[in-house]
Amino acid sequence: MPGVEHLQALAWVDVGSVIDVGANKGQFSLAVRSLFPDVEIHAFEPLESEFRIFKSVVRGPVKHYAVALGAEPAEAKFYVTSRADSSSLFKPGKNHEQLAGVTVSSAKTVQVVRLDDAIDVRTMAPPVLMKLDVQGGELEALKGAADALPFIDSIYTEASFVSLYEQQPLAGEIIGFLAEHGFVLRGVFNHSVVPEVGPLQADFLFVRASSKTGIRGST
């Protein structure tokens, strides 16, 4: 099923092409398809079992990359968890088990690449939307996209207020990094709040301040 929780954020932006980082089973890309049926999607997902489902359900122009994105190219340990969509390059911490029951099931080695090395964003149809849902690895993926960021119009990323993974960068660090690269926070969606700690995580929509094409209603 499409990730219907993302439709509100998608309604705020114009989309000419999409970089889906942490594509999982295709939930976000299906939501994109429902609103923008002809855009090209570049989908990144290192977990083979999930990516197999993505390929079977997301149609239209799609390019697949069975790798993880990070700040530097490497081979790295990838932690497969009891909930597949919580799997990450970052090891789940005690909070994740206590608050959501997520534990490590196994680990595998995956290829990590920089976005700047994987695709040339300058050749993509604008406006370009980059989505990140990589369970703590958002900031590392953004660092590996530094050369591409001037050509990306909007960024939609999950971020946490409380550390769920060991050494996980939190929302404030991601907001600060993107501000340094010319992005402003446009909206916050899908707040997750738990009684034990309060605000846990949310989805953040950023737009490049200089972009003239990424926002609905702009010219």
GUDRENDO-441952 format. One record per residue: x, z negated, y of N, C-alpha, C in turn; chain; residue in one letter. Coordinates in steps of 0.1 Angstrom, whole numbers, plus 2048, in hexadecimal, padded with zeros to 3 digits. Layout:
+------+------+------+-------+-------+-------+------+------+------+------+------+
: n.c1 : n.c3 : n.c2 : ca.c1 : ca.c3 : ca.c2 : c.c1 : c.c3 : c.c2 : roro : sedo :
+------+------+------+-------+-------+-------+------+------+------+------+------+
:    X :    Z :    Y :     X :     Z :     Y :    X :    Z :    Y :    A :    a :
...
+------+------+------+-------+-------+-------+------+------+------+------+------+
//
This chain:
+------+------+------+-------+-------+-------+------+------+------+------+------+
: n.c1 : n.c3 : n.c2 : ca.c1 : ca.c3 : ca.c2 : c.c1 : c.c3 : c.c2 : roro : sedo :
+------+------+------+-------+-------+-------+------+------+------+------+------+
:  808 :  800 :  7F4 :   800 :   800 :   800 :  809 :  800 :  80D :    A :    m :
:  804 :  807 :  817 :   80C :   806 :   824 :  80D :  7F8 :  829 :    A :    p :
:  817 :  7F5 :  830 :   819 :   7E8 :   837 :  810 :  7E8 :  843 :    A :    g :
:  803 :  7E5 :  841 :   7F9 :   7E5 :   84C :  7FD :  7DC :  857 :    A :    v :
:  805 :  7D1 :  854 :   808 :   7C8 :   85F :  811 :  7CE :  869 :    A :    e :
:  817 :  7DA :  866 :   820 :   7E0 :   870 :  819 :  7EB :  879 :    A :    h :
:  80C :  7ED :  876 :   805 :   7F8 :   87E :  804 :  7F4 :  88C :    A :    l :
:  802 :  7E8 :  890 :   801 :   7E4 :   89E :  80D :  7E7 :  8A5 :    A :    q :
:  819 :  7E4 :  8A0 :   825 :   7E7 :   8A7 :  828 :  7F6 :  8A8 :    A :    a :
:  825 :  7FD :  89D :   827 :   80B :   89D :  81E :  812 :  8A7 :    A :    l :
:  812 :  80C :  8AA :   809 :   812 :   8B4 :  80F :  811 :  8C2 :    A :    a :
:  819 :  809 :  8C4 :   81F :   807 :   8D2 :  82A :  811 :  8D5 :    A :    w :
:  82F :  819 :  8CB :   83A :   822 :   8CD :  837 :  830 :  8C9 :    A :    v :
:  83E :  839 :  8CF :   83E :   847 :   8CA :  849 :  849 :  8C0 :    A :    d :
:  847 :  851 :  8B6 :   850 :   852 :   8AB :  852 :  861 :  8A8 :    A :    v :
:  85F :  865 :  8A8 :   862 :   873 :   8A4 :  86A :  873 :  897 :    A :    g :
:  871 :  868 :  894 :   878 :   866 :   887 :  87A :  858 :  885 :    A :    s :
:  87D :  854 :  879 :   87E :   846 :   875 :  88A :  843 :  86C :    A :    v :
:  891 :  838 :  86F :   89B :   833 :   866 :  896 :  826 :  860 :    A :    i :
:  893 :  826 :  854 :   88C :   81B :   84D :  897 :  813 :  845 :    A :    d :
:  89C :  808 :  84A :   8A7 :   801 :   844 :  8A1 :  7F5 :  83D :    A :    v :
:  8A3 :  7F5 :  830 :   89C :   7EB :   827 :  88F :  7F1 :  824 :    A :    g :
:  88F :  7FD :  81E :   883 :   805 :   81C :  87A :  7FF :  811 :    A :    a :
:  880 :  7F7 :  808 :   878 :   7F1 :   7FD :  870 :  7FB :  7F6 :    A :    n :
:  863 :  7F7 :  7F4 :   85A :   800 :   7EC :  853 :  80B :  7F5 :    A :    k :
:  856 :  80B :  802 :   850 :   815 :   80B :  845 :  810 :  813 :    A :    g :
:  843 :  803 :  814 :   838 :   7FD :   81B :  838 :  802 :  82A :    A :    q :
:  844 :  800 :  831 :   844 :   804 :   83F :  843 :  813 :  840 :    A :    f :
:  84A :  81B :  838 :   84A :   829 :   839 :  83C :  82F :  837 :    A :    s :
:  834 :  829 :  82E :   826 :   82D :   82C :  81E :  82A :  839 :    A :    l :
:  821 :  81F :  840 :   81A :   81C :   84C :  81D :  827 :  857 :    A :    a :
:  82A :  82B :  857 :   82F :   835 :   860 :  827 :  842 :  85D :    A :    v :
:  827 :  846 :  850 :   820 :   852 :   84C :  811 :  852 :  850 :    A :    r :
:  80B :  847 :  850 :   7FD :   846 :   854 :  7FA :  84A :  863 :    A :    s :
:  804 :  847 :  86B :   803 :   84A :   879 :  80B :  856 :  87E :    A :    l :
:  816 :  859 :  877 :   81F :   864 :   87B :  822 :  86C :  86E :    A :    f :
:  819 :  874 :  869 :   81A :   87A :   85C :  826 :  884 :  85A :    A :    p :
:  82B :  889 :  864 :   835 :   894 :   863 :  843 :  890 :  867 :    A :    d :
:  845 :  883 :  86B :   852 :   87F :   86F :  85C :  87E :  863 :    A :    v :
:  869 :  881 :  866 :   873 :   87F :   85C :  877 :  870 :  85B :    A :    e :
:  878 :  86B :  84F :   87C :   85E :   84C :  889 :  85D :  845 :    A :    i :
:  892 :  855 :  84A :   89F :   853 :   843 :  89E :  845 :  83D :    A :    h :
:  89D :  844 :  830 :   89A :   837 :   829 :  8A7 :  831 :  822 :    A :    a :
:  8AA :  825 :  825 :   8B6 :   81E :   81F :  8B1 :  812 :  817 :    A :    f :
:  8B4 :  812 :  80A :   8B0 :   807 :   801 :  8BA :  807 :  7F5 :    A :    e :
:  8C1 :  7FB :  7F4 :   8CB :   7FB :   7E9 :  8C5 :  7F6 :  7DC :    A :    p :
:  8B9 :  7F1 :  7DB :   8B4 :   7EC :   7CF :  8AC :  7F7 :  7C8 :    A :    l :
:  8B2 :  7FB :  7BD :   8AE :   807 :   7B6 :  89F :  806 :  7B1 :    A :    e :
:  89B :  7FB :  7AC :   88D :   7F9 :   7A7 :  883 :  7FB :  7B2 :    A :    s :
:  886 :  7F6 :  7BE :   87D :   7F8 :   7C9 :  87D :  806 :  7CF :    A :    e :
:  889 :  80C :  7D0 :   88A :   819 :   7D6 :  884 :  824 :  7CD :    A :    f :
:  883 :  821 :  7C0 :   87C :   82A :   7B7 :  86D :  82B :  7BA :    A :    r :
:  868 :  820 :  7BE :   859 :   820 :   7C2 :  858 :  827 :  7CF :    A :    i :
:  861 :  824 :  7D8 :   860 :   82B :   7E5 :  860 :  83A :  7E4 :    A :    f :
:  869 :  83F :  7DB :   869 :   84E :   7DA :  85D :  853 :  7D3 :    A :    k :
:  856 :  84B :  7CC :   84A :   850 :   7C5 :  83D :  850 :  7CE :    A :    s :
:  83E :  848 :  7D9 :   832 :   847 :   7E1 :  833 :  84C :  7EF :    A :    v :
:  83F :  84D :  7F5 :   841 :   852 :   802 :  844 :  861 :  802 :    A :    v :
:  83B :  869 :  807 :   83C :   878 :   807 :  840 :  87D :  815 :    A :    r :
:  841 :  88A :  816 :   845 :   890 :   822 :  854 :  890 :  824 :    A :    g :
:  859 :  894 :  830 :   867 :   895 :   832 :  86E :  887 :  832 :    A :    p :
:  876 :  884 :  827 :   87D :   878 :   825 :  88B :  87A :  820 :    A :    v :
:  894 :  873 :  825 :   8A2 :   873 :   81F :  8A5 :  865 :  81A :    A :    k :
:  8AA :  865 :  80E :   8AC :   858 :   807 :  8BB :  854 :  807 :    A :    h :
:  8BE :  847 :  809 :   8CC :   842 :   809 :  8CB :  835 :  801 :    A :    y :
:  8D1 :  836 :  7F5 :   8D1 :   82A :   7EC :  8DC :  821 :  7EE :    A :    a :
:  8DD :  81C :  7FB :   8E8 :   814 :   7FF :  8E2 :  809 :  809 :    A :    v :
:  8EA :  7FF :  80B :   8E7 :   7F5 :   816 :  8EF :  7F9 :  822 :    A :    a :
:  8E9 :  7F4 :  82E :   8F0 :   7F6 :   83A :  8F7 :  7E9 :  83F :    A :    l :
:  903 :  7EB :  845 :   90A :   7DF :   849 :  913 :  7E3 :  855 :    A :    g :
:  91C :  7D9 :  859 :   925 :   7DB :   864 :  931 :  7E3 :  860 :    A :    a :
:  935 :  7E2 :  853 :   941 :   7E9 :   84F :  93E :  7EF :  841 :    A :    e :
:  944 :  7FA :  83D :   942 :   800 :   830 :  949 :  7F7 :  825 :    A :    p :
:  942 :  7F5 :  81A :   948 :   7EB :   810 :  93F :  7EC :  803 :    A :    a :
:  944 :  7E6 :  7F9 :   93C :   7E3 :   7ED :  939 :  7D4 :  7EE :    A :    e :
:  92D :  7D0 :  7ED :   929 :   7C2 :   7EF :  920 :  7BD :  7E5 :    A :    a :
:  91F :  7B0 :  7E3 :   916 :   7AA :   7DA :  908 :  7AA :  7E1 :    A :    k :
:  8FE :  7AE :  7D9 :   8F0 :   7AE :   7DD :  8E8 :  7A5 :  7D5 :    A :    f :
:  8E2 :  79B :  7DB :   8DA :   791 :   7D4 :  8CC :  795 :  7D1 :    A :    y :
:  8C8 :  797 :  7C5 :   8BB :   79A :   7C1 :  8B3 :  78E :  7BF :    A :    v :
:  8A8 :  78C :  7C5 :   8A1 :   780 :   7C5 :  894 :  780 :  7BD :    A :    t :
:  88E :  774 :  7BB :   881 :   773 :   7B4 :  876 :  77B :  7BA :    A :    s :
:  877 :  77E :  7C7 :   86E :   787 :   7CE :  877 :  792 :  7D3 :    A :    r :
:  875 :  79E :  7CD :   87E :   7A9 :   7CF :  880 :  7AD :  7DE :    A :    a :
:  875 :  7AB :  7E6 :   876 :   7AE :   7F4 :  87E :  7A4 :  7FC :    A :    d :
:  882 :  799 :  7F6 :   88B :   790 :   7FC :  89A :  791 :  7F8 :    A :    s :
:  89D :  79B :  7F0 :   8AB :   79E :   7EC :  8B3 :  7A2 :  7F8 :    A :    s :
:  8C0 :  79E :  7F7 :   8C8 :   7A0 :   803 :  8D7 :  7A0 :  800 :    A :    s :
:  8DF :  7A5 :  80A :   8ED :   7A3 :   80A :  8F1 :  795 :  80D :    A :    l :
:  8E8 :  78D :  813 :   8EA :   77F :   816 :  8E4 :  777 :  80B :    A :    f :
:  8EC :  76D :  807 :   8E7 :   764 :   7FC :  8DC :  75B :  801 :    A :    k :
:  8D0 :  75B :  7FA :   8C5 :   752 :   7FF :  8CA :  743 :  7FF :    A :    p :
:  8C6 :  73C :  809 :   8C9 :   72E :   80B :  8BE :  725 :  806 :    A :    g :
:  8C1 :  718 :  808 :   8B7 :   70E :   803 :  8AA :  70F :  80A :    A :    k :
:  8AA :  712 :  816 :   89D :   714 :   81E :  894 :  71E :  817 :    A :    n :
:  89A :  729 :  813 :   892 :   734 :   80D :  88B :  72F :  800 :    A :    h :
:  892 :  727 :  7F8 :   88B :   722 :   7EC :  881 :  717 :  7F0 :    A :    e :
:  884 :  70F :  7F9 :   87B :   704 :   7FC :  86E :  709 :  804 :    A :    q :
:  870 :  713 :  80C :   865 :   717 :   815 :  85D :  723 :  80E :    A :    l :
:  863 :  72B :  806 :   85D :   737 :   800 :  85E :  738 :  7F1 :    A :    a :
:  866 :  72F :  7EB :   867 :   730 :   7DD :  870 :  73B :  7D8 :    A :    g :
:  879 :  741 :  7E1 :   881 :   74C :   7DE :  88E :  747 :  7D8 :    A :    v :
:  892 :  74C :  7CC :   89F :   749 :   7C6 :  8A6 :  755 :  7C2 :    A :    t :
:  8B3 :  754 :  7BF :   8BB :   75F :   7BA :  8B8 :  762 :  7AB :    A :    v :
:  8B5 :  76E :  7A8 :   8B3 :   772 :   79A :  8C0 :  778 :  794 :    A :    s :
:  8C7 :  780 :  79C :   8D3 :   787 :   797 :  8DA :  78C :  7A3 :    A :    s :
:  8E6 :  792 :  7A1 :   8EE :   798 :   7AB :  8F3 :  7A5 :  7A6 :    A :    a :
:  8F5 :  7AF :  7AF :   8FB :   7BB :   7AC :  904 :  7C0 :  7B7 :    A :    k :
:  90D :  7CA :  7B4 :   915 :   7CF :   7BF :  90F :  7DC :  7C4 :    A :    t :
:  90E :  7DC :  7D2 :   908 :   7E8 :   7D8 :  912 :  7EE :  7E2 :    A :    v :
:  910 :  7FA :  7E6 :   918 :   801 :   7F0 :  912 :  7FE :  7FD :    A :    q :
:  91A :  7F9 :  807 :   916 :   7F7 :   814 :  91D :  801 :  81D :    A :    v :
:  915 :  807 :  826 :   91A :   811 :   82F :  915 :  80E :  83E :    A :    v :
:  91C :  814 :  847 :   918 :   812 :   855 :  90D :  81E :  858 :    A :    r :
:  903 :  81A :  860 :   8FA :   825 :   864 :  901 :  830 :  86B :    A :    l :
:  90B :  82D :  873 :   912 :   837 :   87A :  919 :  841 :  871 :    A :    d :
:  91D :  83D :  865 :   923 :   845 :   85B :  919 :  84D :  852 :    A :    d :
:  90D :  847 :  851 :   903 :   84D :   848 :  8FC :  859 :  84E :    A :    a :
:  8F8 :  858 :  85A :   8F0 :   862 :   860 :  8F4 :  864 :  86F :    A :    i :
:  8F1 :  870 :  874 :   8F4 :   873 :   882 :  8E7 :  872 :  889 :    A :    d :
:  8E4 :  867 :  890 :   8D7 :   864 :   896 :  8D4 :  86F :  8A1 :    A :    v :
:  8DF :  874 :  8A7 :   8DD :   87E :   8B2 :  8D6 :  88A :  8AD :    A :    r :
:  8D6 :  88D :  8A0 :   8CF :   899 :   89B :  8C0 :  896 :  897 :    A :    t :
:  8BC :  88A :  898 :   8AE :   886 :   894 :  8A5 :  889 :  8A0 :    A :    m :
:  898 :  88D :  89C :   88E :   890 :   8A6 :  88A :  883 :  8AD :    A :    a :
:  88B :  883 :  8BB :   887 :   877 :   8C2 :  878 :  876 :  8C4 :    A :    p :
:  873 :  86B :  8C7 :   879 :   85E :   8C8 :  87D :  858 :  8BA :    A :    p :
:  888 :  851 :  8B9 :   88D :   84C :   8AD :  889 :  83D :  8AC :    A :    v :
:  883 :  839 :  8A1 :   880 :   82C :   89E :  888 :  827 :  892 :    A :    l :
:  88F :  81C :  894 :   897 :   815 :   88A :  88F :  808 :  886 :    A :    m :
:  88C :  807 :  879 :   886 :   7FB :   874 :  890 :  7F4 :  86A :    A :    k :
:  891 :  7E7 :  86C :   899 :   7DF :   863 :  892 :  7D3 :  85D :    A :    l :
:  893 :  7D3 :  850 :   88D :   7C7 :   848 :  897 :  7C5 :  83D :    A :    d :
:  8A2 :  7BE :  840 :   8AD :   7BD :   837 :  8B1 :  7AE :  834 :    A :    v :
:  8A8 :  7A5 :  836 :   8A9 :   798 :   831 :  8B6 :  791 :  835 :    A :    q :
:  8B8 :  790 :  843 :   8C4 :   789 :   848 :  8CF :  793 :  84C :    A :    g :
:  8CE :  79F :  847 :   8D9 :   7A8 :   84A :  8D7 :  7B1 :  857 :    A :    g :
:  8CD :  7AE :  85F :   8C9 :   7B6 :   86A :  8D5 :  7B8 :  874 :    A :    e :
:  8DB :  7AD :  878 :   8E6 :   7AE :   882 :  8F1 :  7B6 :  87D :    A :    l :
:  8F5 :  7B5 :  870 :   900 :   7BC :   86A :  8FD :  7CB :  86A :    A :    e :
:  8F0 :  7CF :  866 :   8EC :   7DD :   866 :  8ED :  7E3 :  875 :    A :    a :
:  8E8 :  7DB :  87E :   8E9 :   7DF :   88C :  8F7 :  7E1 :  891 :    A :    l :
:  900 :  7D9 :  88D :   90E :   7DA :   891 :  914 :  7E7 :  88C :    A :    k :
:  910 :  7EB :  880 :   914 :   7F8 :   87A :  90D :  804 :  880 :    A :    g :
:  904 :  802 :  889 :   8FD :   80D :   88F :  900 :  80E :  89E :    A :    a :
:  90B :  807 :  8A2 :   90E :   806 :   8B1 :  90F :  814 :  8B8 :    A :    a :
:  915 :  81E :  8B1 :   916 :   82B :   8B7 :  908 :  832 :  8B8 :    A :    d :
:  8FF :  82F :  8AE :   8F2 :   835 :   8AE :  8E8 :  82F :  8B7 :    A :    a :
:  8EA :  823 :  8BC :   8E0 :   81C :   8C3 :  8DC :  823 :  8D0 :    A :    l :
:  8E5 :  82A :  8D7 :   8E1 :   831 :   8E4 :  8D7 :  83C :  8E1 :    A :    p :
:  8D6 :  840 :  8D4 :   8CD :   84B :   8D1 :  8C0 :  846 :  8CA :    A :    f :
:  8BF :  839 :  8C9 :   8B3 :   833 :   8C2 :  8AA :  82E :  8CD :    A :    i :
:  89D :  831 :  8CD :   894 :   82E :   8D7 :  88D :  820 :  8D5 :    A :    d :
:  88A :  81D :  8C9 :   884 :   810 :   8C6 :  889 :  80A :  8B9 :    A :    s :
:  889 :  7FD :  8B8 :   88E :   7F6 :   8AC :  883 :  7EB :  8A9 :    A :    i :
:  87F :  7EB :  89C :   875 :   7E2 :   897 :  87C :  7DA :  88C :    A :    y :
:  87E :  7CD :  88E :   886 :   7C6 :   884 :  880 :  7B8 :  881 :    A :    t :
:  881 :  7B4 :  875 :   87E :   7A7 :   871 :  88A :  79E :  875 :    A :    e :
:  887 :  792 :  87A :   891 :   788 :   87D :  88C :  77A :  87B :    A :    a :
:  894 :  771 :  877 :   890 :   763 :   874 :  894 :  759 :  87F :    A :    s :
:  88C :  74F :  881 :   88F :   744 :   889 :  896 :  739 :  882 :    A :    f :
:  895 :  739 :  875 :   89B :   72F :   86C :  8A3 :  736 :  862 :    A :    v :
:  8AF :  731 :  85E :   8B8 :   737 :   855 :  8B2 :  736 :  847 :    A :    s :
:  8AF :  742 :  841 :   8AB :   743 :   833 :  8B6 :  747 :  82A :    A :    l :
:  8C0 :  74D :  82F :   8CC :   752 :   828 :  8D8 :  74B :  82D :    A :    y :
:  8E2 :  74A :  825 :   8EF :   744 :   829 :  8F5 :  74D :  834 :    A :    e :
:  8F9 :  747 :  83F :   900 :   74D :   84A :  8F8 :  758 :  850 :    A :    q :
:  8EA :  757 :  850 :   8E1 :   761 :   855 :  8E1 :  760 :  865 :    A :    q :
:  8E3 :  76B :  86C :   8E1 :   76C :   87A :  8D2 :  76A :  87D :    A :    p :
:  8CE :  763 :  887 :   8C0 :   760 :   88A :  8BB :  769 :  896 :    A :    l :
:  8AF :  767 :  899 :   8A8 :   770 :   8A3 :  8AF :  771 :  8B0 :    A :    a :
:  8B4 :  765 :  8B5 :   8BB :   765 :   8C2 :  8C7 :  76E :  8C2 :    A :    g :
:  8CF :  76E :  8B8 :   8DB :   776 :   8B7 :  8D7 :  785 :  8B7 :    A :    e :
:  8CC :  789 :  8B0 :   8C8 :   797 :   8B0 :  8C3 :  79B :  8BD :    A :    i :
:  8BB :  793 :  8C4 :   8B6 :   796 :   8D1 :  8C1 :  798 :  8DB :    A :    i :
:  8CB :  78F :  8DA :   8D7 :   790 :   8E3 :  8DF :  79C :  8E1 :    A :    g :
:  8E1 :  7A0 :  8D4 :   8E9 :   7AC :   8D1 :  8E2 :  7B8 :  8D6 :    A :    f :
:  8D5 :  7B9 :  8D4 :   8CE :   7C5 :   8D8 :  8CD :  7C6 :  8E7 :    A :    l :
:  8CC :  7BA :  8EE :   8CC :   7BA :   8FD :  8D9 :  7C0 :  902 :    A :    a :
:  8E4 :  7BC :  8FC :   8F1 :   7C1 :   900 :  8F2 :  7D0 :  8FE :    A :    e :
:  8EA :  7D6 :  8F5 :   8EA :   7E4 :   8F2 :  8DF :  7EC :  8F9 :    A :    h :
:  8D8 :  7E5 :  903 :   8CF :   7EC :   90B :  8C0 :  7EC :  906 :    A :    g :
:  8BD :  7E3 :  8FD :   8AF :   7E2 :   8F8 :  8A8 :  7D6 :  8FD :    A :    f :
:  89B :  7D7 :  900 :   893 :   7CC :   904 :  888 :  7C9 :  8FA :    A :    v :
:  885 :  7BD :  8F9 :   87A :   7B8 :   8F0 :  86D :  7BC :  8F5 :    A :    l :
:  865 :  7C4 :  8ED :   858 :   7C9 :   8F1 :  84D :  7C1 :  8EB :    A :    r :
:  84E :  7BC :  8DF :   844 :   7B5 :   8D8 :  848 :  7AD :  8CC :    A :    g :
:  841 :  7A3 :  8C8 :   844 :   79B :   8BD :  837 :  79B :  8B4 :    A :    v :
:  839 :  79E :  8A7 :   82D :   7A0 :   89E :  82F :  798 :  891 :    A :    f :
:  824 :  796 :  88A :   825 :   790 :   87D :  82D :  783 :  87C :    A :    n :
:  829 :  77A :  885 :   830 :   76D :   885 :  82D :  766 :  877 :    A :    h :
:  837 :  760 :  872 :   836 :   757 :   866 :  839 :  749 :  86A :    A :    s :
:  830 :  740 :  868 :   832 :   732 :   86C :  82F :  729 :  860 :    A :    v :
:  838 :  720 :  85D :   836 :   716 :   852 :  836 :  708 :  857 :    A :    v :
:  82E :  6FF :  852 :   82D :   6F1 :   857 :  83B :  6EA :  857 :    A :    p :
:  843 :  6ED :  84E :   850 :   6E5 :   84D :  859 :  6E8 :  858 :    A :    e :
:  859 :  6F4 :  85E :   863 :   6F7 :   868 :  85D :  6FE :  874 :    A :    v :
:  850 :  702 :  874 :   84A :   709 :   87F :  84D :  718 :  87D :    A :    g :
:  850 :  71F :  889 :   852 :   72D :   888 :  85E :  731 :  87E :    A :    p :
:  85B :  73A :  875 :   865 :   73D :   86B :  86B :  74B :  86E :    A :    l :
:  863 :  755 :  86F :   868 :   762 :   872 :  85D :  76B :  878 :    A :    q :
:  861 :  777 :  87D :   857 :   780 :   883 :  85E :  78E :  883 :    A :    a :
:  856 :  798 :  887 :   85A :   7A5 :   889 :  85B :  7A8 :  898 :    A :    d :
:  867 :  7AD :  89C :   86A :   7AF :   8AB :  86B :  7BE :  8AE :    A :    f :
:  864 :  7C2 :  8B8 :   865 :   7D0 :   8BD :  86D :  7D1 :  8C9 :    A :    l :
:  878 :  7D8 :  8C9 :   880 :   7DB :   8D5 :  880 :  7E9 :  8D9 :    A :    f :
:  881 :  7EC :  8E5 :   882 :   7FA :   8EA :  88F :  7FB :  8F3 :    A :    v :
:  895 :  807 :  8F2 :   8A0 :   809 :   8FB :  89C :  80A :  909 :    A :    r :
:  8A1 :  803 :  912 :   89D :   802 :   920 :  89D :  80F :  927 :    A :    a :
:  8A7 :  818 :  923 :   8A8 :   825 :   92A :  8A0 :  830 :  923 :    A :    s :
:  899 :  82C :  918 :   891 :   836 :   911 :  885 :  83B :  919 :    A :    s :
:  882 :  848 :  91A :   877 :   84D :   921 :  86C :  852 :  917 :    A :    k :
:  86F :  852 :  90A :   866 :   858 :   900 :  862 :  84F :  8F5 :    A :    t :
:  867 :  842 :  8F4 :   864 :   83A :   8E9 :  857 :  832 :  8E9 :    A :    g :
:  851 :  831 :  8F5 :   846 :   828 :   8F7 :  839 :  830 :  8F9 :    A :    i :
:  82E :  82C :  8F3 :   822 :   833 :   8F5 :  81E :  833 :  903 :    A :    r :
:  81A :  83F :  908 :   815 :   840 :   916 :  821 :  843 :  91F :    A :    g :
:  82D :  843 :  91B :   838 :   846 :   924 :  83A :  855 :  923 :    A :    s :
:  841 :  85B :  92D :   843 :   869 :   92E :  852 :  86C :  92D :    A :    t :
+------+------+------+-------+-------+-------+------+------+------+------+------+
//
